[in-house]
Amino acid sequence: MSAPYEVRYWLSLSSRKPIQLRDLDGLTTSDAAHILGVSEGTVKAQVSRARSKLKRLITGVKKERLT
């Protein structure tokens, strides 16, 4: 299993689903919104927040490994 698939489990389910559909499954924002039953704007916001959280988490792990 590659790293992107593993780190997604660092997110809550509500944060994980939009980023999984968009970035890992390759669906469009429109398709992801339809599946999740939310607006496209909501999916975009959720994906953005999830990416930011993953970035913070990954950065934290890298810093811990350096110390």
ABEGO torsion letter per residue (X at the ends): XBAAAAAAAABBAAAAAAAAAAAAAGBBAAAAAAAAGBBAAAAAAAAAAAAAAAAAAAAAAAAAAAX
